[in-house]
């Protein structure tokens, strides 16, 4: 890289380069969006290779629209490994007493399909030109000197890199967030939500034997006091994804580690006395497994996602729990806004990077913060602890429906247009 990031307005800068920190959902999608737009970038990942857990994940309709906007191949890759829906509904069950349907919500034809998280990230990774990726790169410091000089990234291995702009997509424990915010900011680190979960993939034959083909063949959420279980098939209906979420009155023992040793015994004990359908699902879990603390940024949100030529995206910006299935989609939306903004900066000769990031922050901040708060509320609904909704299932339907629709019906195209208009107005 040269000494300047601009070759003058009106001509694409040969020195313009985007550094993406983190190769998770947000980072990979942003990289693919930039690659599709011929914007130079480098993707730095702290792990030694692409490595993800095999737990299930679902992508809602807004996520799919954002994928298509970034690059149609992103959506096509997801659809190749997405599991067909048994039914196109979210269905909530009284898992504690009756095993009866509480409420169902239509997700759209073939909407909110699921897959293994590792499978979809592997598919997306295949689309990236590997010359843009560097592994085993843990960020130590980032220096933005301003005045047109490159931003310098120093890594824990002693190496460094220069870039015109740095986008931190490095997840819930983001190092970029720690550097972007004041050192004493409570938002620099996520906080424990007093919820933790167990995740497992159960062979479908075992699931069908336990709860029947119908209950194993589509998405269900079993609700009850201070806990819930979500199940849905993935892997071409070969396995049942199980997520059990429990409330916790204590503190997580180590905020630096989001996992701890767990066991089936703990889950079985937590759901003792629930309906037999739920206890049978709990009994399908492996004897030994990790339990995962659910951290988020609801109580201490980042006051901004940008500073100078550094920005945050995905969980690094707005970490949220899994309860509305929206976290990954928000990161893809972030990428869908950032990619055309950075394309515009590149096309103008590396012009107003800071103006582009301000436009990104303006468009994305309120949307993402709302979803973080809604997700917290949703878990209270699921655990029957919300003081207004409690166990009133009519109120449950009225409370949960607008939150999902606000997530699913977000107009990402309008968001991109607004961000680009704001950026152009700043020039």
Secondary structure, DSSP 8 states (H G I E B T S, - for coil): --S-S-S-TTS--TT--EEEE--SHHHHHHHHHHHHTT--EEEE-SSSS------EEEE-HHHHHHHHHH-HHHHHHHHHH-B--SSSEEEEEETTTT--EEEEEE--TT-SEEEEHHHHHHHHHHTS-GGGEE-S--EEEEEE--TT--EEEEETTS-EEEESEEEE---TT-HHHHHHS-TT-GGGS-EEEEEEEEEEEEEHHHHHHHH-HHHHHS-EEEEETTEEEEEEEETTTTEEEEEEEEE-SS--S-TT--EEEEEHHHHHHHTTTS-HHHHHHHHTS-SEEEEEEEEESSSS--S-SEETTEEE-THHHH---STTS-HHHHHHHHHHHHHHHHHHHHHTTS--HHHHHHHHHHHHHHHHHHHHHHHHHHHHHHTT--TTTTT-HHHHHHHHHHHHHHHHT--HHHHHHHHHHHHHHH-
